Amino acid sequence: MKAPTPVVDDSLATRWAGKPSRYKKFDSIRLDTIITGHLTQEQADAYQQYFRIEETSAILRIAQQQRKPILGLLPSGNLEQNPHFKREPSPPPKYDNFGNRINTRELRTVAMLEKERNFLVEEVASRIKNYVPPADYRKPAKTVEKLYIPVKDYPDINFMGLLLGPRGNTLRQMQEESGARMQLRGKGSVKDGKSATDDDDTGGEMTSTSFSNPTLDSNTDDMHVLITADAQHKIAIAIKLANEVIEKAISSPVGQNDLKRGQLRELAVLNGTLRETKPYNPEARVQRKGLDISQIVCKSCGGIGHYARDCKPTSGIVPPLPVGIKPPAPPPPPATGFPPPPPPSVKPPPPPSAAKPPPPPSEVKVPPPPPEVKVPPPPPEVKVPPPPPPSS
């Protein structure tokens, strides 16, 4: 008995619409389109991924060998057969340095299929043991992905500062955990007028040009995280880490973002301005036991309430030895064969004599007046002889 032909509703046509068949042949490989037998969910997923890899490889191979547009091999390219299919609007045109358009529908479709095949090959290789990819498959040297940041929706949040961290440590830590290279690109990521030499989004080499140049695609685009890696799972880890930072910045109230608080503390440590302050704990202060001075005994005088370093004994009084300590024994006599000499006799000090009362004060004698001083008489006058008469 012949099975009835299924009726296909044209109103539900999709890009994968076409004539149903029991088997699908890709070159020399024929695969079942209906899974029969008892398979686990993991085995069924692995078979679907394997089927999709062979289908994508066949489409890319036929388009390259026959030099046909790849859109003609897909249901989405035949609008006459699928009139109900609606294409997505095309993005604004982009051109390279030579004036060639780099985002046509044909190029975007090829890039989408190659990206899907690269992802599926990595997944199948981890699930199927000894898996061999298609002969014309070449593993890409690197895979590029963009993660756009919602700057327009939340203009008050500094996403760039949170992703970079103090001196770029947060971004560097995410790169080490994921194994992918992460860069901030787009409007507002770098100051205007600063030059850069890096790889652009298409994988070509860029020259040192100004960031204000409107022809530079990575800077005219919205702010995004440019993720580059050699494996798809590394890109997935990098996207997850970046989304955690973005979601925490959006969901955390002002002043309660633990990530930002930790970044500020790390920046203070790097700058040498960190000041550790111990929080006040009133319970520990209440539970602290007071000092019992009755348990303090001075080792010098045996008093209570003070230490030996604070002891002030009176002069002339030898402080007693501490409790339990005996005075040192005298040294043993020398072995000479003679009896040791008797200890010297110590005479007791004489008793203090009776104190004599002080003598009464004597009468104060007035000294006699000094004798009168006699003035000697003046000397006698000396007579000068007259001069001799002049001679004739």
Buried (B, 14 or more C-beta within 10 A) or exposed (E): EEEEEEEEEEEEBEEEBBEEEEEBEBEEEEEEEEEEEEEEEEBEBBBEBBBBBBBBBBBBBBBEEEEEEBBEBBBBBBEEEBEEBEEEEEEEEBEEEEEEEBBEBEEBBBEEBBBEBBBBBBBBEEBBEEEEBBEEBEEEEEBBBBBEBBBEEEEEBEBBEBBBBBEEBBBEEBBEEBBBBBBBBBBBBBEEEEEBEEBBBBEEEBEEBEBEEEEBBBBBBBBBBBBBBBBBBBBBBBBEBBEEBBEBBEEBEEEEBEBBEEBEEBBEEEEEEEEEEEEEEEEEEEEEEEEEEEEEBBBBBEBEEBEEEEBEEEEEEEBEEEEEEEEEEEEEEEEEEEEEEEEEEEEEEEEEEEEEEEEEEEEEEEEEEEEEEEEEEEEEEEEEEEEEEEEE
